[in-house]
Amino acid sequence: MASHFSGVLQLTDLDDFITPSQVIQFNNTGINYSTKILSEDSVYCECVKPVKVEKKQGKSVAKIQIEEDGSYIQINQVGIKLYKIHQTKVLFSIYLLDGGKQKLEKAKITLNDCLACSGCITSAESVLITQQSHEELFRVLQHNKASETEKKVVVVSVSPQSRASIAARYGLSSTEAGRRLTSFFKGLGVHHVFDTTFTRTFSLLESQREFVERFQRKEQDNKSLPMMTSACPVQGWICYAEKTHGDLILPYISTTRSPQQMMGSLVKGYFAEQQGLSPQQIYHVAVMPCYDKKLEASRSDFHMNEAQTREVDCVITSGEVQLMLEEKNVSLSDVEPAPLDTVFSNVNGDEFLSHAGSSSGGYLHHVFTYAAKHLFGEEVKELTYKTLKNKDFQEVTLEKDGVVLLCFASTYGFRNIQNLVQKFKRGKCPYHFVEVMACPSGCLNGGGQLKALPGQNPKELLQKVEEIYRAERSMVPEDNTRVAELYHSWLHSVGEERAKELLHTRYHTVEKMKNGLTMKW
């Protein structure tokens, strides 16, 4: 099971971590606590797992003992230090006297904790990720079948990147895969299957407007530009910025929500109201190309406090959808296609529509063309990308009479992100706008996508997924009449406070914990 999760969510044995009861040898110049002399020439330290121990008055120390049933017992001890002279050395022993015992409560690590601790979990703990797995979706669907009174309306929102990855595995087009996935999910008991390309339209429109607003106030606000935009979730680019650079970077990051969280707001808000349901009566699942989208959904900013529910209850990856098919002994090729849901989907007739630009959402493309027109009256038909150090770092400029009016860049992968941040720190970032993604090659290469089969070249697979993704016809965000209607019926109007509340988010500097676990080795 663990092999299907990303390194961020997967906890494994690490060679540099001190496991319980492991003994470390020191020379006599350095001694740690809880020590005892085993010979005249060496000192040993018995190590236990780093856990939080309640500190009490006095000079007592505590040791954590792990029982056979896995429970933790805190043993309070009083230490007595005895010195001994041996030749030219001063040796000492610490004897620990019993100070009583108490059973400790078992700590649970949730996905939300990953956003708050500012450190990394490096022990080989058995951590149960309870609310973000395909098993949880199966559990909810089974509960729906068994219960007559507590059924939930199950909504699945599928990303176009996931659809392309699954389509590549089965030799299907994106639309064919979408129709078969709709049939498969509804056969399991899912009520609605939506397309997050629809809510990406909101993300693009809001990003366009936000950039123009920032550009127009750049003279009064020195932290308005460059604007950094990304659908990359919190544990990727956003979490890196929050934990590592804080107030240096966060003011420049676009507040526009990702398509996943746009759909969460739409489904648990407008859709629930239209269906006569409370937000708690809807179980919303997102299918994403990235494991870290699970962390994004768990973020406290996307929790509906009054309704006591999350906007996205569960995130599963493209690979986990494949696991669901395998566990049901189903090949997607054999699934009878079903009509596409059109309520919240970018659909024209019986096919999906996409957006121009990069396969990670096309933010640079749409913001650039919109800004060129609304700020400078320039119609840009085609963008010319200049590759810099590598294919994942590209630049686009708008020039007139030899003057650079706009300078945009796309930066994928942490190597390029770190180079960008260094430029930023030195005050030498020349860009007005940067599209940032943590994964090299962007979202189609996300960690949650289907892996290459034995004998299959990963690069060729990625190219195939890209071809399937780009085969969808593009649609200009402003031409989506359904989205335009929702701006008035759901959000009341463009730019209203309600729109800012439901379509935007906030970021938070995470203070680093002052303890040894956050040490940079």
N, C-alpha and C positions, 0 to 999 in steps of 0.2 A: 504493500500500500504506500509506504513512504517514498518509494522511487518515483511516484507520480507527482510529488510535490516539489516546488522550487526550493533552492537553497535558503531562501528567506524564511520559509515556513517549515522546513525540514530540520529536525534536530538529530544530529548523529554524533558518534564518538569522535572526539577531536584529540589528536596526539598530544597537544600542548595543554590539555586540561588535567587537573589533579583530581582523580576519582577518589571515592571514599576508601579509607584505610590504606591508601597508597603511602609509602614511606619515602621521605626525601632526606638525603644525607647532606649535611653541611660540614664545613671545617669548623674549628673551634673559634674562629673570629666572628662568626655570625650565628645567632641562635634565635629561633622563632618561639612563639608561645606554645604551651602544651608540650614542652620538651622533656626528654629524659635521657640520661647518659646510658648507653648500652655497652660502651667500652671506654677505656681511659683516653683513647685517641680519636674518638668520633662522637658527634652529637647527632641525634635523630629527631625528626619532628613528625608526629602523626597528624595527618590532615583529614579534615572532614569537609563536607560540602558547605559552600558559603550560604548560610541562611540567616534570616533576620532573627536575632535573639534579644529578648527584652532585657534592657540594662537595669540593674538594681543598685541601690546604694551599697557601699562597702567595697571590699577588694576581691569579691568572689568572681569566678569566671564560670562560663557555661560550656558544655560540650553537647553536641547533638548525637544521639544514638539512634540508628535505624533498626527497628524491630523486624522480625521475620515477616510480619504481615504488611510491611511497608510503612508503618506509622513512625512518626518522629517523636522521640522522647528527649526533652531538655534536662540534662543532668547538671544541677548547680554544684559547683565545687569551689573550695577555698584552697588557694595555692600557698605552699610553704617552700621557700627557696633555701637549699642547703649548699654551702660552698665547700670545695675540697681542693687542696693544693697538691698538684702532681708535678714533680720536677720543677720546671720553670713556668708551668701553666696554672692558671686558676680555673678550676672546673666547678660547676654547680649542678644541682638537680632540683627539679620542681616536683614536689609531692602534692597530689590533689586529694583533699579530704571531702567526703560526701556532704553535700549541702542540700539534698532533697531532689525530687524529680517532678516533672510535670509533662503531660502529653500536649503536643503542639497541634494546632489545627492545620489540616492539610491546605496548602495554598494551591489555587488554580490560576493558571496563566491563560488569559483570553487573548483574542486577536487585538482587542482594544489596548491591552497592555503594551503591545509592540509599538504603539504610537506614543507611549508616555514615558518609557523607562530611560531612554537615551543611552542605553547600553545594549549589549548583545547577550543572548542566552547561549552559553557554550557547553552546558552539561548535557549528558545523555539522559535527559528526563523523558518520561512517558507523558507527553503533552497531548491532550485530547482537544482537537479543534472541532467543537461540537456543532457549530451552527453554519459552517461553510463547507459543505461537502455534498456529493451526490447521494450519499447514504441518508443525509437529513432530508433531502427532497423525497427520496423513496419513503421515508418514515411518514412525512406529511401526507403524501398521496395514499399510503396505506391507512392512515388515521381517517382520512376523508371517507374511504370505503367502509370503514368499520363504524363510524359515528353518524348518527342521523341528525344530531342537533349542533355539533361543533365543527361543521365543515367549513373549510376556507376556500375562497376563490383563488385558484393558483394561476399566476401569470408568469410566463417565461419570456424574457427579452433577450434576443440573440444579437450579438455584435456581427457586423459584416466580415470582420477578420476571422472570427471563429467559423462562420459559415464557409468562407473560402478554404480554410484549413481542412475542414471535414469534407468538403466537396473534392479537394485534391486527393484525399485518401480513396474515395470511391469513384473517381473519374467522372464526376458530375459537374454541371455548371452551378454557379452560386444559387440561382433561382431553383433549379432542380433539387439541390440539397436542402434549400429552405422549405420547399413544399413537403419533402419527405420528413424533415425534422418536425414540421408542424404536425404531420400525421403521427409520427412516433410519440411525441409528447402528449398529444391529445388522446392517443390510445392508452397512455399511462394514467390519464385522469386530469391532465392539465386543461384549463378552460380557455386560455388565450395565449397566443404566441405572437409577440411583437418584435419589431426590428429597430435596433438602436440607431440606425441611420436616420430615422425620423427625428429623434431627439438631438442627434448631432446637428441637425439644422438649427435648433435653438442655440447650441454651443457656438456654431459659426457666426450666426447673426449677432449674438451678444459679444463675442470676441471682436468682431468688426467695429461695433459701436464703442466698445470700451477703448480700443486702440485710438480711434479718432478723438475721443474725449481726452485721453492722456496726452496725445500729441498736441492738442490745442492748448493745454495748460502747462506744457513743458517749461515755459519761461518762468512761471510762478512756482512750479513744483519740481525741484531737481530730482525727485524720486519717482517721477511718472514714467520715464523712459530709461533704458529699453524695457518694453513690455515682454515678458516671457510667458509663453502660452504652451499648455500641454494637456493632453488627456491622460498623461502618465500619472498613475495613482500615487497615493501618499507614501507607500513604502519604496517607491522609485524616486523620481526626481523631487517631488514635493517633500517627502520625508527627509531626504538628504539635505534639502535646503533648510527645513525646520530645525533639524538636529545639529547640523554642522555650521551653518552660516547665519541663521536667525535673521535679525533685523537688517543685516547687510544686504540680503537677497530678497526676503519676503515682500517688501513693498513693491517690488517690480514684477511680481508674479500676477498674472491675470486671475481675477476672482471668479471668472466664469466657470460654472460646473462642467464636469465631464459628461459625455452622453449617457453613461451609466446612471449617474446621479440626477441628471435631467429627467430620465425615464422614471427614476424612483420618486421624484417630486410629482411628476405627472400622474403616475399610477396610484400612489397612495393619497393624492390630493384630488385632482379633477376627476379622474376615472372612478375613484371610489364614490365620490359625490354623485356622479352621473348614474352609477349603478345602485344607488341607495344603500351603500355599504359604509361601514366604519373602516378606517385604515387597518385596524387589527384583524378585520375579516378577510383581508387579502394577504396571500403569501406570495411575495414577489421574488423571482429568481432571475439572475442575470448570467448569461453565458458569455464568457470573456476569454481573450487570448493570453491573459496574464494572471498569475496566482495572486499578485499583490492587489488586484482589484478586490479581493476578499477583505483586505485590510482597509481599503477605502470605504467599503460598505459598512465596516464596523466603527468608523470614525464617529465621535460624539456629535459632530456638527450635522450629521445626517440622521440623527435620532429625533423622532417626533415626540417631544416630551409630553405633550398633552395626551396624545394617543398611546404613549408608551409602546412604540413600535419603531422599527427601522424602516427607512424608505426602500431599502433593498435588503430583504431578509437573508438571502443566500446567494453566493456567487460560485458558480462551477466553471471550470475551464473547458476548452475544446477537447482536451484529452480526457476529462472526466465524462463528457458526453459519450465519447467512444467507449469508455468503461461501462457506462450504462447500457449501451447497445450490446456489448459483449456479455454482460451479466444477464441480459434478457435473451441471449443467443439470437440476436437479430443483426442482419446485415442491412445497412441503410439502402443498398441497391435493391433489396427485395421489398422495401416498404412502399406501400401504395401511396402516391402523392396525394396531398390534400390541398384544397384552396388556401391561399395565403390570407391571413388576417389583415384587414385593411384599416382598422381603427387607428392604430398608431404604427404605421409602417410606410416606408417610402416605396410605394408600389404603383406601377402604371400598368393597368390591365392585370396580367398574370406574371409580371417580372419586377424584380427589385431595381431601384434606382440608387445611384451612389452620388458622390461629390467629386469634383476635380481636385487635383493636387496630390499630395503624398498619400500613401496607404495608411498613414497614421491619423487621418482625419482631414488633411488638406488645409490646416489652419493658416499656414504661411500664404498659400495660394489665394485664399479668399480674403484674408485681411489685407494683403498687398493690393489686389485689384480694387477692393472697396476703398482703401485709403487713397490710392492714386486718383480715383475718380472724385471722391468727396473732398479731398484736401487740395488737389492740384488740377482737377478737371481733365485728367489724363485717362483715356480708355486703353487699358492694357489687355490685348487679346491673348498673348502668349508670354509666359515667363521664361527667361533665360537664366539657367542655374550655372553658377561658376563653382566647380569643385575645388576646395582648398586643400588641406593636408590629406584628406581621404574622402571616400564617397559618402561618408556619414557626416561630413561638415561641408555645407554648401551655402552659397551667398547669392542674393538677388538684389539688384539696385535699380532705382528709377532715376534717370538723369535727364536734364533739360538744359540746353545751352552750356554743356560742360559742367553743370552743377549737379551734385548728387542730392536729390530730394528725399529719397527713401533708401535705406540700406537694411535689408532683412537677411536672416541666416537661419538655417536648420541645423541642429546639433543633436546627433544620436549617439548613445553609448557614453558611459561614464568617463572614458578617456577624453573624449571631446568636451564633455560637460566640465570636467576639471580644468581643462585648458581655458574654457570660456570664463569660468569663475576667477581664474588667475588674472585674466585680462581685466575683468571687472574690478578686482581688488586694486589693481594698479591704475585704475582710472583710464584704461585704454580700450574699453569696449566700444567699437565704432557703430554698433547697430541700434536701430530704432525698435526692432522686433526680433525675437528669437523663438523658433519652434523647438522645444526641447523634449526629447524622449530618452528614457534610460536604456532601452534595449537597442543594441546595434541593429541597423536595418529597420528599426521601428516596430510597430505593433504586429505586423505579420510574422515577425520572428520572436514573438513573445514566448516566455517560458512555459505557458500553458497550452501552446499549440501542439498538434499531433507531431510526434517525432518521426524521423525517417525510418522506414522499415529496413530490416537487414538487407544489405546489398544496394540500398538506395542512397544516392548522393544527397546529403543535406542541402547543399547549395542548389542543386537541381530541383529539389522539392520546394525550396523557398521561391525559386523562380516560377515554378508551376502555380504555387499559391498566389503569387503576385499577378500572374496572367489571368487567373480566374477572377481575382478581385477587380482588376481593371477592365474586365470584359463587360461589367455592368455599365449601362449608360449613365452619364452624369446629369445632375440637375442643379440649377442655380438656386441657392437657399431662398432668395427673395421670391422665387416663382412658386414656392410651396404654399398653396392657398389654404390648406388645412392648418398649417402652422400660423399663418396670418390670422385665421379665424380664432385660434386659441389665444393669441396675444390679446384679443378683446374679450372673448367669453370667459377665459380662465384668469388671465393676468390683468384684465381691464384696459391696459394700453401699454405700448412700448415705453420703457423707461420709468414706469411707475414704481413706487416703493414695493408693491406686491411682486413685481417682476424681479426687482433686485433681491428680494428676500428668497424667492423660490428658485431663481436661476443662477444665483451666485453663492459663494461660500467665503470662509475666512481661513487664515492660516495662523499658526501659533508657534512662537519660538519655544523650543523645548530646552529647559535648563539641564545642563549635564549634571548627573549625580556625582557627588564627590566621594567616590569609593574606588577600591582597587579593581572592581570588575569593569570599569570604564577606561582603564589604562590602555593607551595605545602602545602595542608591543612592536 
